[in-house]
Amino acid sequence: MGTTTFSGPVKAGTIKETTGTTLGSDVKNVGFVVMGQSAFADIQGASHLNQVIATIPANSQITDVILNVTEVNNDTGAANVSVGTVADADAFIATANVKALGTTYGTLDAEASNVGSTDIQVVADFTGATGDATTGNATVTVKYLQNNQIAIAGDVPA
């Protein structure tokens, strides 16, 4: 299947500007399309740090970070994943046990509201206590609004 790449951001809706007060007729309803990037996190064997999951464009708003464990890790000790940035390793997911199937949703900090004036990389850190795991499969997904220029409710962004 083919793909299309835009330089972004992508917006959708039928009314670009508010000119009155009638919903569906003259009140702005254009919004940003939710984007996503996803990658496998290596959760087998020895610890793996700073695994790049996504590179998020400048001025974007991260809306969700999700860890899905689809095959359990069998390390004889503890086995955990954290997700954040190189500077703040657990900014989005503090410590998630990967020895159990399941989904962990991140807790987003202020950094997620606006990633700043430069791109950031979201990374996953796997720590296996003994490093003897031979099984384990996990993906991390980052959802974001590209160049959202988040505004206070009711304000129209510039």
Residue pairs with C-beta under 8 A, 6 or more apart in sequence:
8 35
8 57
8 146
8 147
9 32
9 33
9 145
9 146
9 147
9 148
10 32
10 33
10 35
10 146
11 30
11 31
11 32
11 33
12 30
12 31
12 33
13 28
13 29
13 30
13 31
14 29
14 30
15 25
15 26
15 27
15 28
15 29
15 30
16 28
16 30
17 28
18 26
18 27
18 28
18 156
19 26
20 26
20 27
21 27
28 156
32 145
32 146
32 147
32 148
33 145
34 63
34 143
34 144
34 145
35 60
35 143
35 144
35 145
35 146
36 141
36 142
36 143
36 144
37 53
37 54
37 55
37 56
37 122
37 141
37 142
38 53
38 54
38 139
38 140
38 141
38 142
39 51
39 52
39 53
39 54
39 139
39 140
40 137
40 138
40 139
41 48
41 51
41 53
41 67
41 81
41 124
41 126
41 138
41 139
41 140
42 48
42 51
42 126
43 69
43 73
43 79
43 81
43 98
43 126
43 128
43 133
43 136
43 137
43 138
44 73
44 128
44 133
44 134
44 135
44 136
45 128
45 131
45 132
45 133
45 134
46 128
46 131
47 125
47 126
47 127
47 128
47 131
48 125
48 126
49 89
49 123
49 125
49 126
50 86
50 123
50 125
51 123
51 124
51 125
51 126
52 121
52 122
52 123
53 83
53 121
53 122
53 123
53 124
53 140
53 142
54 121
54 122
54 140
54 142
55 119
55 120
55 121
55 122
56 62
56 115
56 119
56 120
56 121
56 122
56 142
56 144
57 115
57 119
57 144
57 146
57 147
58 115
58 116
58 117
58 118
58 119
58 147
59 114
59 115
59 116
59 117
59 147
59 148
59 149
60 114
60 115
60 144
60 145
60 146
60 147
60 148
61 112
61 113
61 114
61 115
61 144
61 145
61 148
61 150
62 92
62 108
62 111
62 112
62 115
62 122
62 142
62 143
62 144
63 108
63 112
63 143
63 144
63 145
64 105
64 106
64 108
64 141
64 142
64 143
65 83
65 92
65 93
65 105
65 106
65 108
65 112
65 122
65 140
65 141
65 142
65 143
66 103
66 104
66 105
66 106
66 140
66 141
66 143
67 81
67 83
67 93
67 96
67 103
67 104
67 106
67 124
67 138
67 139
67 140
68 102
68 103
68 138
68 139
68 140
68 141
69 96
69 98
69 100
69 101
69 102
69 103
69 104
69 136
69 137
69 138
70 101
70 137
70 138
70 139
71 101
71 135
71 136
71 137
71 138
72 98
72 99
72 100
72 101
72 135
72 136
73 79
73 98
73 99
73 128
73 133
73 135
73 136
74 99
74 133
74 134
74 135
74 136
75 99
75 128
75 129
75 130
75 131
75 132
75 133
75 136
76 129
76 130
76 132
77 128
77 129
77 130
78 97
78 99
78 127
78 128
78 129
79 97
79 98
79 99
79 126
79 127
79 128
79 129
79 133
79 136
80 95
80 96
80 97
80 98
80 126
80 127
81 93
81 95
81 96
81 98
81 124
81 125
81 126
81 127
81 138
81 140
82 89
82 90
82 93
82 94
82 95
82 96
82 124
82 125
82 127
83 90
83 91
83 92
83 93
83 96
83 106
83 122
83 123
83 124
83 125
83 140
84 90
84 91
84 92
84 93
84 122
84 123
84 125
85 91
85 111
85 120
85 121
85 122
85 123
86 121
86 123
88 109
88 111
89 123
89 125
91 109
91 111
91 112
92 106
92 107
92 108
92 109
92 112
92 122
92 142
93 104
93 106
93 107
94 107
96 104
98 126
98 136
98 138
111 120
113 150
114 148
114 150
115 144
122 140
122 142
124 140
149 157
149 158
150 157
151 157
